[in-house]
Amino acid sequence: MTNASVLLRVCRCPQEAAALDLPQWELLIRQARSAELLAHVHALLERQGLLHQVPPAPLLHLESARVHARAQRRVVRWELHCLVQALRPLGIPVLALKGAAYLLAGLPNSPGRLFHDVDILVPRAALPEVERVLVQHGWMSTHLDRYDQRYYRTWMHELPPMRHIRRRTVLDVHHNILPDTACLHPDPRLLLRAAYPPDPQRPELQVLAPLDMVLHSATHLFHDGELERGLRDLTDLDLLLRHFGGRDGFWEELPERAARLDLLRPLFYALRYCRRMLGTPIPDDTLQACRSAAPPAPRLRLMDALFTRALEVDHPTHRQAGEGLARWLLYVRGHYLRMPLYLLIPHLLRKALRRGEGFE
């Protein structure tokens, strides 16, 4: 980790913050804000009892980020309440994913988490009724282009993103965690059956089971290709693994559940890079149980070179040789994993043309 950014070093070992001088603090704040991890750094230092060692000027930035994150959590809680009210007539619980799920479950990565949208998972058969009810309650599709509508509804694992006409909040309605055209095929029925309400008094609000929550986070990061917030997502995984890792049987059951859901490869990458970049304490036996999903050694060396660059903070103060190329290659890889070539090539060409014409 000798070439790691100051942000990654502090995320890996919060005690390093105590030795930073003011120029280094300025660097840390700029990098953390760019990576959407400034509130996370505040929460991390608070948990370690280190906030009193932060100089006054940097502390103001951390406190401001904490206030902003707290305001976003209030917005997400209200959005979840509105979704419950909308879907109640259908008898469908609101199964929150990603950031909203961390909030509902009160997980350690919730206090410093920022939100761009709310993600929920519903049974595929219920999608038409769910969409109809959501439209009645003010959520409208944001992708009106005919190709985009077909792309989402035919090939993807979600409806086109929806935005509320008054609150302007964005909602992603999923029926699976990977597209039907992807090379991996997790069964969403297994995810739905294992979901549970964190608050037994509110059974209409559910989250994925701990094992599935980790696997979804790993799949989202290592099978998607969109790595603009890669370090933030890696810290999510780190905190999930540290939190759930204390439960009896978790480390033994994790590879077994991954194999059953056809998600052993993304889990292998998640464990490898969490340990390598953030020092996540992962038992060797668990890593060994995932070795069957590892790519051949030459390809793994290539993936190491790509991921260790692409998962770092994307900021002008910390550039590595080949970083831009690594992100681009992983972007193409993510699309390749989600779509066969006969769909992927026309899709990427269309996106490139639209971007060139100023539509994206």
C-alpha positions as CSV (number, residue, x, y, z in Angstrom):
1,M,0.0,0.0,0.0
2,T,3.0,2.3,-0.4
3,N,1.4,4.0,-3.4
4,A,-2.0,4.3,-1.8
5,S,-3.8,7.6,-1.7
6,V,-4.1,9.3,1.7
7,L,-7.8,8.6,1.6
8,L,-7.3,4.8,1.1
9,R,-4.7,4.8,3.9
10,V,-7.0,6.4,6.3
11,C,-9.9,4.1,5.3
12,R,-7.6,1.1,5.8
13,C,-6.1,2.4,9.1
14,P,-8.0,5.3,10.7
15,Q,-5.2,5.8,13.2
16,E,-3.1,7.3,10.4
17,A,-5.3,10.4,10.5
18,A,-3.6,11.4,13.8
19,A,-0.3,11.9,12.0
20,L,-1.6,14.1,9.2
21,D,-0.4,17.7,8.9
22,L,-2.7,20.4,7.5
23,P,-1.7,20.0,3.8
24,Q,-2.3,16.3,4.1
25,W,-5.7,17.0,5.7
26,E,-6.6,19.3,2.8
27,L,-5.6,16.5,0.5
28,L,-7.7,13.9,2.4
29,I,-10.8,16.2,2.4
30,R,-10.6,16.9,-1.3
31,Q,-10.2,13.2,-2.1
32,A,-12.9,12.1,0.3
33,R,-15.4,14.6,-1.0
34,S,-14.7,13.5,-4.6
35,A,-15.2,9.8,-3.6
36,E,-18.3,10.6,-1.6
37,L,-16.5,9.3,1.5
38,L,-16.2,12.5,3.6
39,A,-19.1,11.6,5.9
40,H,-17.7,8.1,6.0
41,V,-14.3,9.4,7.2
42,H,-16.2,11.3,9.9
43,A,-18.1,8.2,11.0
44,L,-14.9,6.1,10.8
45,L,-12.9,8.4,13.1
46,E,-15.9,8.8,15.4
47,R,-16.1,5.0,15.9
48,Q,-12.4,4.9,16.6
49,G,-12.6,7.8,19.1
50,L,-10.2,9.9,17.0
51,L,-12.3,13.0,16.3
52,H,-10.7,14.9,19.1
53,Q,-7.4,14.6,17.2
54,V,-8.7,16.3,14.1
55,P,-7.5,20.0,13.7
56,P,-10.4,22.5,13.9
57,A,-10.5,23.5,10.2
58,P,-10.7,19.9,8.8
59,L,-13.2,19.0,11.5
60,L,-15.6,21.7,10.2
61,H,-15.6,19.9,6.8
62,L,-16.2,16.5,8.4
63,E,-19.0,17.9,10.6
64,S,-20.6,19.5,7.5
65,A,-20.5,16.2,5.7
66,R,-22.1,14.5,8.7
67,V,-24.9,16.9,8.7
68,H,-25.5,16.5,4.9
69,A,-25.5,12.7,5.3
70,R,-28.0,12.9,8.2
71,A,-30.3,15.0,6.0
72,Q,-30.1,12.5,3.2
73,R,-31.0,9.7,5.6
74,R,-34.2,11.6,6.6
75,V,-35.1,11.9,2.9
76,V,-34.6,8.2,2.3
77,R,-36.6,7.2,5.3
78,W,-39.5,9.4,4.1
79,E,-39.2,7.9,0.6
80,L,-39.4,4.4,2.0
81,H,-42.5,5.4,4.0
82,C,-44.1,6.7,0.8
83,L,-43.2,3.5,-1.1
84,V,-44.9,1.4,1.7
85,Q,-48.0,3.5,1.4
86,A,-48.0,3.1,-2.4
87,L,-47.4,-0.7,-2.5
88,R,-49.5,-1.7,0.5
89,P,-52.7,-2.4,-1.6
90,L,-50.7,-4.9,-3.6
91,G,-49.5,-6.8,-0.5
92,I,-45.9,-6.4,-1.6
93,P,-43.3,-5.5,1.0
94,V,-40.7,-2.8,0.2
95,L,-37.5,-4.8,-0.1
96,A,-34.7,-2.2,0.0
97,L,-31.3,-2.7,-1.6
98,K,-27.9,-1.2,-1.1
99,G,-27.8,2.2,0.8
100,A,-31.5,2.2,1.8
101,A,-31.1,-1.4,3.1
102,Y,-28.0,-0.4,5.2
103,L,-30.1,2.4,6.7
104,L,-33.0,0.2,7.5
105,A,-30.8,-2.4,9.1
106,G,-28.8,0.1,11.1
107,L,-25.5,-1.2,9.7
108,P,-22.1,0.5,10.4
109,N,-21.8,1.8,6.8
110,S,-25.1,3.7,7.1
111,P,-24.0,6.8,9.1
112,G,-21.5,8.0,6.4
113,R,-23.5,6.8,3.4
114,L,-24.6,9.2,0.7
115,F,-27.6,8.4,-1.6
116,H,-28.3,9.0,-5.3
117,D,-31.5,6.9,-5.5
118,V,-33.5,4.3,-3.7
119,D,-33.4,0.7,-4.9
120,I,-36.0,-1.9,-4.3
121,L,-36.5,-5.5,-5.3
122,V,-39.9,-6.9,-6.2
123,P,-41.1,-10.2,-7.8
124,R,-40.9,-10.1,-11.6
125,A,-44.5,-11.2,-12.0
126,A,-45.6,-8.1,-10.0
127,L,-43.7,-5.6,-12.1
128,P,-46.6,-4.4,-14.2
129,E,-48.8,-3.7,-11.2
130,V,-46.0,-2.2,-9.2
131,E,-45.2,0.2,-12.0
132,R,-48.9,1.1,-12.5
133,V,-49.3,1.9,-8.8
134,L,-46.0,3.9,-8.6
135,V,-47.1,6.0,-11.6
136,Q,-50.4,6.7,-9.8
137,H,-48.3,8.0,-6.8
138,G,-46.2,10.3,-8.8
139,W,-43.2,8.3,-10.0
140,M,-42.5,8.7,-13.7
141,S,-40.0,7.0,-16.0
142,T,-36.9,9.1,-16.7
143,H,-35.8,7.3,-19.9
144,L,-38.4,8.2,-22.6
145,D,-36.4,7.2,-25.6
146,R,-37.8,4.1,-27.4
147,Y,-34.5,2.3,-27.4
148,D,-33.9,3.0,-23.7
149,Q,-37.3,1.7,-22.8
150,R,-36.7,-1.5,-24.8
151,Y,-33.2,-1.9,-23.4
152,Y,-34.4,-1.8,-19.8
153,R,-37.6,-3.8,-20.3
154,T,-36.2,-6.5,-22.5
155,W,-32.7,-7.1,-21.3
156,M,-32.1,-5.5,-17.9
157,H,-32.9,-6.5,-14.4
158,E,-34.9,-3.4,-13.6
159,L,-37.5,-0.9,-14.9
160,P,-36.2,2.3,-16.4
161,P,-35.3,4.6,-13.5
162,M,-38.3,6.5,-12.1
163,R,-38.3,10.1,-10.7
164,H,-41.0,11.5,-8.5
165,I,-42.6,14.5,-10.1
166,R,-42.7,16.6,-6.9
167,R,-39.9,15.3,-4.7
168,R,-37.5,14.7,-7.6
169,T,-36.2,11.6,-5.8
170,V,-35.0,8.7,-8.1
171,L,-36.3,5.1,-7.7
172,D,-34.8,2.0,-9.3
173,V,-37.2,-1.0,-9.3
174,H,-35.4,-4.3,-9.7
175,H,-36.7,-7.8,-10.3
176,N,-33.2,-9.4,-10.0
177,I,-29.7,-8.3,-9.2
178,L,-28.3,-9.1,-12.6
179,P,-29.8,-8.9,-16.1
180,D,-31.3,-11.9,-17.8
181,T,-28.6,-11.6,-20.5
182,A,-25.7,-11.8,-17.9
183,C,-23.3,-14.7,-17.8
184,L,-24.2,-15.3,-14.1
185,H,-27.8,-16.2,-13.2
186,P,-28.8,-15.7,-9.5
187,D,-32.3,-16.9,-8.7
188,P,-34.2,-13.9,-7.3
189,R,-36.7,-16.2,-5.7
190,L,-34.0,-17.3,-3.3
191,L,-33.2,-13.7,-2.4
192,L,-36.9,-12.9,-1.8
193,R,-37.5,-16.0,0.3
194,A,-34.6,-15.2,2.6
195,A,-35.4,-11.5,3.0
196,Y,-36.5,-10.3,6.4
197,P,-37.7,-7.1,8.2
198,P,-35.0,-5.5,10.4
199,D,-37.8,-4.1,12.6
200,P,-40.4,-6.9,13.4
201,Q,-42.9,-4.1,14.1
202,R,-42.7,-3.1,10.4
203,P,-42.9,-6.3,8.3
204,E,-43.6,-4.3,5.2
205,L,-40.0,-3.0,5.2
206,Q,-37.5,-5.7,4.4
207,V,-33.8,-6.1,3.5
208,L,-31.8,-9.0,2.0
209,A,-30.4,-11.6,4.4
210,P,-26.9,-10.8,5.6
211,L,-25.2,-13.3,3.2
212,D,-27.3,-12.1,0.3
213,M,-26.6,-8.5,1.2
214,V,-22.8,-9.1,1.0
215,L,-23.2,-11.0,-2.3
216,H,-25.3,-8.3,-3.9
217,S,-22.8,-5.6,-2.9
218,A,-20.0,-7.8,-4.4
219,T,-21.9,-8.4,-7.6
220,H,-22.8,-4.7,-7.9
221,L,-19.2,-3.7,-7.7
222,F,-17.3,-6.5,-9.5
223,H,-19.9,-7.4,-12.2
224,D,-21.1,-4.0,-13.2
225,G,-18.2,-2.0,-14.6
226,E,-19.4,1.4,-13.3
227,L,-16.5,2.3,-11.0
228,E,-16.9,6.0,-10.5
229,R,-17.7,5.3,-6.8
230,G,-15.7,2.1,-6.6
231,L,-13.8,3.0,-3.4
232,R,-17.1,3.9,-1.7
233,D,-18.6,0.5,-2.7
234,L,-15.4,-1.3,-1.5
235,T,-15.7,0.4,1.9
236,D,-19.3,-0.8,2.0
237,L,-18.2,-4.4,1.5
238,D,-15.4,-4.0,4.0
239,L,-17.8,-2.8,6.7
240,L,-20.4,-5.4,5.8
241,L,-17.8,-8.2,6.1
242,R,-16.5,-6.9,9.4
243,H,-20.0,-6.5,10.8
244,F,-21.5,-9.9,9.7
245,G,-18.2,-11.7,10.1
246,G,-18.7,-11.9,13.8
247,R,-21.7,-14.1,13.4
248,D,-21.4,-17.9,14.0
249,G,-21.1,-19.8,10.7
250,F,-21.0,-16.6,8.5
251,W,-17.6,-17.3,6.9
252,E,-18.4,-21.0,6.2
253,E,-21.9,-20.2,4.8
254,L,-20.8,-17.3,2.6
255,P,-19.1,-19.3,-0.2
256,E,-21.8,-22.0,-0.1
257,R,-24.5,-19.3,-0.6
258,A,-22.5,-17.7,-3.4
259,A,-22.2,-21.0,-5.2
260,R,-25.9,-21.6,-4.9
261,L,-26.7,-18.2,-6.3
262,D,-24.0,-18.5,-9.1
263,L,-22.1,-15.6,-7.6
264,L,-18.8,-17.2,-6.5
265,R,-16.7,-15.2,-9.0
266,P,-17.7,-11.7,-7.8
267,L,-17.4,-13.0,-4.2
268,F,-13.8,-14.1,-4.9
269,Y,-12.9,-10.6,-6.2
270,A,-14.7,-8.9,-3.3
271,L,-12.8,-10.9,-0.7
272,R,-9.5,-10.5,-2.5
273,Y,-9.6,-6.8,-2.9
274,C,-11.2,-6.0,0.4
275,R,-8.3,-7.8,2.1
276,R,-5.6,-6.4,-0.2
277,M,-6.8,-2.8,-0.2
278,L,-8.6,-2.3,3.1
279,G,-7.1,-5.0,5.3
280,T,-10.5,-6.7,5.8
281,P,-9.9,-9.7,8.2
282,I,-11.1,-12.6,6.1
283,P,-10.3,-16.2,7.1
284,D,-7.9,-18.1,4.8
285,D,-10.4,-21.0,4.7
286,T,-13.1,-18.7,3.2
287,L,-10.7,-17.4,0.6
288,Q,-9.6,-21.0,-0.2
289,A,-13.3,-22.0,-0.6
290,C,-13.6,-19.4,-3.4
291,R,-10.4,-20.3,-5.2
292,S,-12.4,-22.5,-7.7
293,A,-13.9,-19.3,-9.0
294,A,-10.6,-17.6,-9.6
295,P,-9.5,-16.9,-13.2
296,P,-6.3,-18.5,-14.5
297,A,-3.1,-16.9,-13.0
298,P,-2.2,-14.7,-16.0
299,R,-5.7,-13.2,-16.1
300,L,-5.7,-12.8,-12.4
301,R,-2.5,-10.8,-12.5
302,L,-4.2,-8.6,-15.1
303,M,-7.3,-8.2,-13.0
304,D,-5.1,-7.2,-10.0
305,A,-3.5,-4.5,-12.1
306,L,-6.9,-3.2,-13.3
307,F,-8.8,-3.3,-10.0
308,T,-6.1,-1.9,-7.8
309,R,-6.0,1.1,-10.0
310,A,-9.7,1.5,-10.8
311,L,-10.9,1.1,-7.2
312,E,-8.6,3.9,-5.9
313,V,-9.9,7.4,-5.5
314,D,-10.5,9.1,-8.9
315,H,-8.9,12.5,-8.2
316,P,-6.3,14.7,-9.8
317,T,-4.2,14.6,-6.7
318,H,-3.7,10.8,-7.0
319,R,-3.1,9.5,-10.5
320,Q,-1.5,6.2,-11.3
321,A,-0.1,5.0,-14.6
322,G,-2.8,3.3,-16.6
323,E,-5.6,4.3,-14.3
324,G,-7.8,5.7,-17.0
325,L,-7.2,2.7,-19.2
326,A,-8.0,0.4,-16.3
327,R,-11.4,2.0,-15.7
328,W,-12.2,1.9,-19.4
329,L,-11.3,-1.8,-19.7
330,L,-13.4,-2.7,-16.7
331,Y,-16.3,-0.6,-18.1
332,V,-16.2,-2.6,-21.3
333,R,-15.8,-5.9,-19.3
334,G,-18.8,-5.0,-17.2
335,H,-20.9,-4.6,-20.3
336,Y,-19.6,-7.8,-21.8
337,L,-20.5,-9.7,-18.6
338,R,-24.0,-8.3,-18.8
339,M,-24.7,-8.7,-22.5
340,P,-23.7,-11.1,-25.3
341,L,-21.6,-9.6,-28.1
342,Y,-24.5,-9.4,-30.6
343,L,-26.3,-7.1,-28.2
344,L,-23.3,-5.4,-26.7
345,I,-21.6,-4.0,-29.8
346,P,-24.7,-2.2,-31.2
347,H,-25.4,-1.0,-27.7
348,L,-22.0,0.5,-27.1
349,L,-21.9,2.0,-30.6
350,R,-25.3,3.7,-30.0
351,K,-24.1,5.0,-26.6
352,A,-21.0,6.4,-28.2
353,L,-22.9,8.1,-31.0
354,R,-25.4,9.6,-28.5
355,R,-22.6,10.9,-26.3
356,G,-21.0,12.5,-29.3
357,E,-24.2,14.2,-30.2
358,G,-24.5,15.6,-26.7
359,F,-27.5,13.4,-25.5
360,E,-25.5,11.8,-22.6
